[in-house]
Amino acid sequence: MRLHPGETEAAGWRRVTLVDAVRQLRDASPGVTGRPRVIAIDGRGGAGKTTVAEKLRTVESNSAVVHTDDVAWNHAFFDWGAVLAENILQPLHRGEPVNFRPDAWISHDRAGSISIPAGTDFVWVEGTGIIRDELGPWLDASVYLQGDLDDQERLLLARDGDTPEQREHVTNWLREELPFLRRERPWSRATLIVAGPSRIDHDPDTELVVAAPVSP
């Protein structure tokens, strides 16, 4: 399996139900009361973060998904941690609802907002770079999607295309992603490692393929 430089390959892959995966993530933060549990879902582009977040949301109906791409939109590839913490994660920890319009949304006339109603039980925050040291105090548990980089690149190409503009975007992204992940090592911080994509047969509607956290 081709992985990021310095990334440790997980072992002991096994199938678990979505219900069991949510239970494990819930059990990682047993003392949470009066606010949502905030669960990070990290991994490279094409790993399946959004898909996993949506699957987990089906288990916990009173939950919401936040996409870091929305926070980063027309702002920065990775330098959005403080914006996310101040405007979304910290209000959630205070038990408050969220209704946030990033500055770039306002300046570019993007409609809508990032909204999470009061009383939500789980918030799944998905995006490359969400598992990082500066956000650790605001995350109750985390998932890292590990997979072969060649497989993930093929999926990313199928999703986003292979135009000159997209190739330039990917080049610029990787210029920041590689040193960022080498520094933050999200695979060593995660509560649960999920195969993304999986080479083990499983029911994608009801199961995930998981492994125990890897050593730093």
ZAKOL-187320 format. One record per residue: residue number from 1; x, y, z of N, C-alpha, C, O in turn. Coordinates in steps of 0.2 Angstrom, whole numbers, plus 5000, padded with zeros to 4 digits. Layout:
! ZAKOL-187320
NUM_X_Y_Z_X_Y_Z_X_Y_Z_X_Y_Z
...
This chain:
! ZAKOL-187320
1_5004_4994_5000_5000_5000_5000_5004_5006_5000_5009_5007_5004
2_5003_5011_4995_5007_5017_4995_5004_5022_5000_4998_5024_4999
3_5008_5024_5005_5005_5029_5010_5009_5035_5010_5014_5036_5006
4_5007_5040_5013_5011_5046_5014_5017_5045_5017_5018_5040_5021
5_5023_5049_5016_5029_5048_5019_5028_5048_5027_5025_5053_5030
6_5031_5043_5030_5030_5043_5038_5024_5040_5040_5023_5039_5046
7_5019_5039_5036_5012_5036_5038_5013_5028_5040_5016_5025_5036
8_5011_5026_5046_5011_5019_5048_5005_5015_5045_4999_5018_5046
9_5006_5010_5042_5001_5006_5039_4997_5002_5045_5000_4999_5049
10_4990_5003_5045_4986_4999_5050_4986_4992_5048_4987_4990_5042
11_4985_4988_5053_4984_4981_5052_4978_4978_5056_4975_4982_5060
12_4976_4972_5055_4971_4969_5059_4964_4972_5056_4959_4972_5060
13_4963_4973_5050_4957_4976_5047_4951_4971_5049_4952_4965_5048
14_4946_4973_5050_4940_4969_5052_4933_4973_5050_4933_4979_5050
15_4928_4970_5049_4922_4973_5047_4918_4974_5054_4918_4970_5058
16_4915_4980_5054_4911_4982_5060_4904_4985_5057_4905_4988_5052
17_4899_4984_5061_4893_4988_5059_4894_4995_5060_4898_4998_5064
18_4890_4999_5056_4890_5007_5057_4888_5008_5065_4891_5013_5068
19_4883_5004_5067_4881_5005_5074_4887_5004_5079_4887_5008_5084
20_4891_4999_5078_4896_4998_5082_4902_5003_5082_4905_5005_5087
21_4903_5006_5076_4908_5011_5075_4905_5017_5079_4910_5020_5082
22_4899_5019_5078_4897_5025_5082_4897_5024_5089_4899_5028_5093
23_4896_5018_5092_4896_5016_5099_4903_5017_5101_4905_5020_5106
24_4908_5015_5097_4915_5015_5099_4917_5023_5100_4921_5025_5104
25_4915_5027_5095_4916_5034_5095_4913_5037_5101_4916_5042_5104
26_4907_5035_5102_4903_5038_5108_4907_5036_5114_4908_5041_5119
27_4909_5030_5115_4912_5028_5121_4919_5031_5122_4922_5032_5128
28_4922_5034_5117_4928_5038_5118_4927_5044_5122_4932_5047_5124
29_4921_5047_5122_4920_5053_5126_4914_5052_5130_4909_5055_5129
30_4914_5048_5135_4908_5046_5139_4906_5052_5144_4900_5052_5145
31_4909_5057_5145_4907_5062_5149_4904_5068_5146_4902_5073_5149
32_4902_5068_5140_4899_5073_5136_4892_5074_5138_4888_5069_5137
33_4890_5080_5141_4883_5082_5142_4882_5089_5140_4886_5093_5141
34_4876_5090_5139_4874_5097_5137_4876_5100_5131_4875_5106_5130
35_4879_5096_5126_4882_5098_5120_4883_5092_5115_4882_5087_5118
36_4884_5094_5109_4885_5088_5104_4892_5085_5105_4896_5088_5108
37_4892_5079_5104_4899_5076_5103_4901_5078_5096_4898_5078_5091
38_4908_5080_5096_4911_5082_5090_4916_5077_5087_4921_5076_5091
39_4915_5074_5082_4919_5069_5079_4922_5071_5073_4918_5073_5068
40_4929_5071_5072_4932_5073_5066_4933_5067_5062_4934_5061_5064
41_4933_5068_5055_4934_5063_5050_4939_5065_5045_4937_5070_5041
42_4945_5063_5045_4950_5065_5041_4952_5060_5036_4951_5054_5037
43_4956_5062_5031_4959_5058_5026_4960_5062_5020_4958_5067_5019
44_4964_5059_5015_4966_5062_5009_4960_5063_5005_4955_5059_5005
45_4960_5068_5000_4955_5068_4995_4954_5062_4991_4959_5058_4989
46_4948_5059_4990_4946_5053_4987_4946_5047_4992_4944_5042_4989
47_4947_5048_4998_4947_5043_5003_4940_5041_5005_4939_5035_5007
48_4935_5045_5004_4928_5044_5006_4925_5047_5012_4921_5044_5015
49_4928_5053_5014_4927_5056_5020_4919_5058_5021_4916_5056_5025
50_4917_5061_5015_4910_5063_5015_4905_5057_5015_4900_5058_5019
51_4907_5052_5012_4903_5046_5012_4902_5043_5019_4897_5041_5021
52_4908_5042_5022_4908_5040_5029_4904_5044_5033_4900_5042_5038
53_4905_5051_5033_4901_5055_5037_4894_5054_5036_4890_5054_5041
54_4891_5054_5030_4884_5053_5029_4882_5046_5031_4876_5046_5034
55_4886_5041_5031_4884_5034_5033_4883_5035_5041_4878_5032_5044
56_4888_5038_5044_4887_5038_5052_4881_5043_5054_4878_5041_5059
57_4880_5048_5050_4874_5052_5052_4867_5048_5051_4863_5049_5055
58_4867_5043_5047_4861_5039_5047_4860_5035_5053_4854_5033_5055
59_4865_5033_5057_4865_5029_5063_4862_5034_5069_4858_5032_5073
60_4865_5040_5069_4863_5045_5074_4858_5050_5070_4861_5055_5067
61_4852_5050_5070_4848_5054_5066_4848_5061_5068_4847_5066_5064
62_4849_5062_5075_4849_5069_5077_4857_5072_5077_4860_5073_5082
63_4859_5072_5071_4866_5074_5070_4867_5078_5064_4863_5079_5060
64_4873_5081_5063_4874_5086_5058_4881_5085_5055_4886_5082_5059
65_4882_5086_5049_4889_5086_5046_4891_5093_5044_4888_5097_5041
66_4898_5094_5046_4901_5100_5044_4907_5098_5039_4911_5094_5041
67_4907_5102_5033_4913_5101_5029_4918_5106_5029_4916_5112_5029
68_4924_5104_5031_4929_5109_5031_4930_5113_5025_4933_5119_5025
69_4928_5110_5019_4929_5113_5013_4925_5120_5012_4926_5124_5009
70_4919_5120_5016_4915_5125_5016_4918_5131_5020_4918_5137_5019
71_4922_5129_5026_4925_5134_5030_4931_5137_5026_4933_5143_5026
72_4935_5132_5022_4941_5134_5018_4939_5138_5012_4944_5140_5008
73_4933_5137_5009_4931_5140_5003_4933_5147_5001_4932_5152_5005
74_4938_5148_4996_4941_5154_4995_4944_5158_5000_4945_5164_5001
75_4947_5154_5005_4950_5156_5011_4957_5153_5011_4962_5157_5010
76_4958_5147_5012_4965_5144_5012_4964_5136_5012_4959_5134_5014
77_4969_5133_5009_4969_5126_5009_4969_5123_5016_4965_5118_5018
78_4973_5125_5021_4974_5122_5027_4974_5127_5033_4973_5125_5039
79_4975_5133_5032_4975_5138_5037_4968_5141_5039_4967_5147_5038
80_4964_5136_5041_4957_5138_5043_4955_5136_5050_4950_5136_5052
81_4960_5133_5054_4959_5130_5060_4956_5135_5065_4951_5133_5069
82_4959_5141_5066_4956_5146_5070_4949_5148_5068_4945_5149_5073
83_4947_5149_5062_4941_5151_5060_4936_5145_5062_4930_5147_5064
84_4937_5139_5061_4933_5134_5063_4932_5133_5070_4926_5133_5072
85_4937_5134_5074_4937_5133_5081_4933_5139_5084_4928_5138_5088
86_4934_5145_5082_4930_5151_5085_4923_5151_5083_4919_5153_5087
87_4921_5149_5077_4915_5151_5074_4910_5144_5075_4904_5145_5074
88_4913_5138_5075_4909_5132_5075_4910_5128_5081_4906_5126_5085
89_4917_5126_5082_4918_5121_5088_4917_5124_5095_4914_5121_5099
90_4919_5130_5096_4919_5133_5102_4911_5134_5104_4909_5133_5110
91_4907_5137_5100_4900_5138_5101_4897_5131_5102_4892_5130_5107
92_4899_5126_5099_4896_5119_5100_4898_5117_5107_4893_5114_5111
93_4904_5118_5109_4906_5116_5116_4902_5120_5121_4901_5118_5127
94_4899_5126_5120_4895_5129_5124_4888_5127_5124_4884_5130_5128
95_4886_5123_5120_4880_5120_5119_4875_5125_5115_4869_5125_5116
96_4878_5129_5111_4875_5134_5107_4874_5132_5100_4877_5128_5097
97_4868_5135_5097_4867_5133_5090_4873_5137_5086_4876_5142_5088
98_4874_5135_5079_4878_5138_5075_4875_5140_5069_4871_5137_5066
99_4876_5147_5067_4874_5149_5060_4879_5154_5058_4879_5160_5059
100_4884_5151_5054_4890_5155_5052_4891_5156_5045_4890_5151_5041
101_4892_5162_5043_4894_5164_5036_4901_5166_5036_4902_5172_5038
102_4905_5162_5033_4912_5164_5033_4913_5170_5029_4909_5172_5024
103_4918_5174_5030_4920_5180_5027_4920_5180_5019_4917_5184_5015
104_4923_5174_5017_4923_5173_5009_4916_5172_5006_4915_5174_5001
105_4911_5169_5010_4905_5168_5008_4901_5175_5007_4898_5176_5002
106_4903_5179_5011_4900_5186_5011_4903_5190_5005_4899_5193_5001
107_4909_5190_5005_4913_5194_4999_4911_5191_4992_4912_5195_4988
108_4910_5185_4992_4909_5182_4985_4901_5180_4984_4899_5177_4979
109_4897_5183_4989_4890_5182_4988_4887_5175_4987_4883_5173_4984
110_4891_5171_4991_4888_5164_4992_4882_5163_4996_4883_5166_5002
111_4877_5160_4994_4871_5160_4998_4872_5155_5004_4876_5151_5004
112_4867_5156_5009_4867_5151_5014_4872_5152_5020_4875_5158_5020
113_4872_5147_5024_4877_5148_5030_4878_5141_5032_4875_5136_5030
114_4883_5140_5037_4884_5133_5040_4880_5133_5046_4882_5137_5051
115_4875_5129_5047_4870_5130_5052_4870_5123_5056_4870_5118_5053
116_4870_5123_5062_4869_5117_5067_4864_5119_5072_4865_5124_5076
117_4858_5116_5072_4853_5118_5077_4855_5116_5084_4859_5111_5085
118_4852_5120_5089_4853_5118_5096_4850_5111_5097_4845_5109_5094
119_4853_5107_5102_4851_5101_5104_4853_5095_5100_4851_5089_5100
120_4857_5096_5095_4860_5091_5091_4865_5087_5095_4868_5089_5099
121_4864_5080_5094_4868_5075_5098_4875_5074_5095_4880_5074_5099
122_4876_5074_5089_4883_5072_5086_4884_5077_5080_4879_5079_5076
123_4890_5080_5080_4892_5084_5074_4898_5080_5071_4903_5080_5074
124_4898_5078_5065_4903_5075_5061_4907_5080_5057_4903_5083_5052
125_4913_5082_5058_4917_5087_5055_4921_5083_5050_4926_5080_5053
126_4920_5084_5044_4924_5080_5039_4928_5085_5035_4926_5090_5032
127_4935_5082_5033_4939_5086_5029_4946_5085_5030_4948_5083_5036
128_4950_5085_5025_4958_5084_5026_4960_5089_5030_4960_5095_5029
129_4964_5087_5036_4967_5092_5040_4963_5094_5046_4965_5098_5050
130_4957_5090_5047_4953_5092_5053_4957_5089_5060_4956_5092_5065
131_4960_5083_5059_4964_5081_5065_4970_5084_5065_4975_5082_5062
132_4971_5089_5070_4977_5093_5070_4978_5095_5078_4973_5095_5081
133_4984_5097_5079_4985_5098_5086_4981_5104_5089_4978_5104_5094
134_4980_5110_5085_4977_5115_5087_4969_5114_5089_4966_5118_5092
135_4966_5109_5086_4959_5108_5086_4958_5102_5091_4952_5101_5093
136_4963_5099_5094_4962_5094_5098_4958_5095_5104_4954_5090_5106
137_4958_5101_5107_4954_5102_5113_4946_5102_5112_4942_5101_5116
138_4944_5103_5105_4937_5103_5103_4935_5097_5100_4929_5097_5098
139_4939_5092_5099_4937_5086_5096_4936_5080_5101_4940_5079_5106
140_4930_5077_5101_4929_5071_5106_4931_5065_5104_4933_5060_5108
141_4932_5064_5097_4934_5057_5095_4936_5059_5087_4934_5064_5085
142_4939_5054_5084_4941_5055_5077_4942_5049_5073_4943_5043_5076
143_4941_5050_5067_4941_5044_5062_4947_5046_5057_4946_5052_5054
144_4951_5042_5055_4956_5043_5049_4955_5038_5044_4955_5032_5046
145_4953_5040_5038_4953_5035_5032_4959_5034_5029_4963_5038_5026
146_4962_5028_5030_4968_5026_5027_4967_5021_5021_4963_5017_5021
147_4970_5023_5015_4970_5019_5009_4976_5020_5005_4980_5025_5006
148_4976_5016_5000_4982_5017_4995_4981_5023_4991_4976_5025_4988
149_4986_5027_4991_4986_5034_4988_4984_5033_4980_4981_5038_4978
150_4987_5028_4977_4985_5027_4970_4977_5026_4969_4974_5029_4965
151_4974_5022_4973_4967_5021_4973_4963_5028_4974_4959_5029_4971
152_4966_5032_4979_4962_5038_4981_4963_5043_4975_4958_5047_4974
153_4969_5043_4972_4970_5048_4967_4965_5046_4961_4963_5050_4957
154_4964_5040_4959_4960_5038_4954_4953_5040_4956_4949_5042_4951
155_4951_5039_4962_4944_5041_4964_4943_5049_4963_4938_5051_4961
156_4948_5052_4965_4948_5059_4965_4948_5062_4958_4944_5067_4956
157_4951_5059_4953_4951_5060_4946_4944_5059_4943_4942_5063_4939
158_4941_5053_4945_4935_5052_4943_4929_5057_4945_4925_5058_4942
159_4930_5059_4951_4926_5064_4954_4926_5071_4951_4921_5074_4950
160_4933_5073_4951_4934_5080_4949_4936_5082_4942_4937_5088_4940
161_4938_5077_4939_4940_5078_4932_4948_5079_4931_4951_5079_4936
162_4950_5080_4925_4957_5080_4924_4958_5086_4919_4962_5085_4914
163_4955_5092_4920_4956_5098_4916_4963_5101_4919_4966_5099_4924
164_4966_5105_4914_4972_5109_4916_4971_5113_4923_4975_5113_4927
165_4965_5116_4924_4964_5119_4930_4964_5115_4936_4966_5117_4941
166_4961_5109_4935_4961_5104_4941_4968_5102_4942_4969_5101_4948
167_4972_5100_4937_4978_5098_4939_4982_5103_4942_4986_5102_4947
168_4981_5110_4940_4985_5115_4944_4983_5115_4951_4987_5117_4956
169_4976_5115_4952_4973_5115_4959_4976_5109_4963_4978_5110_4969
170_4977_5103_4960_4980_5098_4964_4987_5099_4966_4989_5097_4971
171_4991_5101_4961_4998_5103_4962_4999_5108_4968_5003_5107_4972
172_4994_5113_4968_4995_5118_4973_4993_5115_4980_4996_5117_4985
173_4988_5111_4980_4985_5108_4986_4991_5103_4989_4992_5104_4995
174_4994_5099_4985_4999_5094_4987_5005_5098_4990_5008_5095_4995
175_5006_5104_4987_5012_5108_4990_5011_5109_4997_5016_5110_5001
176_5005_5110_4999_5003_5111_5006_5001_5105_5010_5003_5105_5016
177_4998_5100_5007_4995_5095_5010_5001_5090_5013_5001_5088_5019
178_5006_5089_5009_5011_5084_5011_5015_5086_5017_5016_5082_5022
179_5018_5093_5018_5021_5094_5024_5016_5095_5030_5018_5094_5035
180_5010_5097_5028_5005_5097_5034_5004_5091_5037_5004_5090_5043
181_5002_5086_5033_5001_5079_5036_5007_5076_5039_5007_5072_5044
182_5013_5077_5036_5019_5075_5039_5020_5078_5046_5023_5074_5050
183_5018_5084_5047_5019_5087_5053_5014_5085_5058_5015_5083_5064
184_5007_5084_5056_5002_5083_5061_5000_5076_5062_4998_5074_5067
185_5002_5071_5057_5002_5064_5058_4995_5062_5060_4994_5059_5066
186_4989_5064_5057_4983_5062_5059_4981_5055_5060_4977_5053_5065
187_4985_5050_5057_4984_5043_5058_4986_5041_5065_4984_5036_5067
188_4990_5045_5068_4993_5043_5074_4988_5046_5080_4989_5044_5086
189_4984_5050_5078_4979_5053_5083_4972_5050_5083_4969_5051_5088
190_4971_5047_5078_4964_5045_5077_4961_5040_5082_4965_5035_5084
191_4955_5040_5084_4952_5035_5088_4951_5029_5084_4951_5023_5087
192_4949_5029_5078_4947_5024_5074_4950_5025_5067_4949_5030_5064
193_4953_5019_5064_4956_5020_5057_4950_5016_5053_4948_5010_5054
194_4948_5019_5047_4943_5016_5043_4947_5015_5036_4950_5020_5034
195_4946_5010_5033_4948_5009_5026_4945_5013_5021_4939_5014_5021
196_4949_5017_5017_4946_5021_5012_4950_5022_5006_4955_5025_5006
197_4948_5018_5001_4943_5014_5000_4945_5007_5003_4951_5006_5004
198_4940_5002_5004_4942_4996_5007_4943_4991_5001_4939_4991_4996
199_4948_4986_5002_4948_4980_4998_4946_4974_5001_4946_4969_4998
200_4942_4975_5007_4939_4969_5010_4932_4969_5009_4928_4974_5009
201_4929_4963_5007_4922_4963_5006_4918_4965_5012_4919_4962_5017
202_4913_4969_5011_4908_4971_5016_4902_4974_5013_4902_4976_5007
203_4897_4975_5018_4891_4978_5015_4892_4986_5016_4891_4988_5022
204_4893_4989_5011_4894_4997_5012_4888_5001_5015_4889_5006_5017
205_4882_4998_5015_4876_5001_5018_4876_5000_5025_4873_5005_5028
206_4879_4995_5028_4878_4994_5035_4885_4993_5039_4885_4993_5045
207_4891_4992_5035_4897_4991_5038_4902_4995_5036_4902_4999_5031
208_4908_4996_5040_4914_4999_5039_4919_4994_5040_4919_4989_5044
209_4925_4995_5036_4931_4991_5038_4936_4995_5042_4938_5000_5040
210_4938_4993_5048_4941_4997_5052_4947_4993_5055_4948_4987_5054
211_4952_4997_5058_4958_4994_5062_4959_4999_5068_4956_5004_5068
212_4963_4996_5072_4964_5000_5078_4969_5005_5077_4972_5005_5072
213_4969_5011_5081_4974_5016_5080_4981_5014_5079_4983_5009_5082
214_4985_5017_5074_4992_5015_5073_4996_5019_5078_4994_5024_5081
215_5002_5016_5079_5007_5019_5084_5010_5026_5080_5010_5026_5074
216_5012_5030_5084_5015_5037_5081_5021_5035_5077_5024_5040_5074
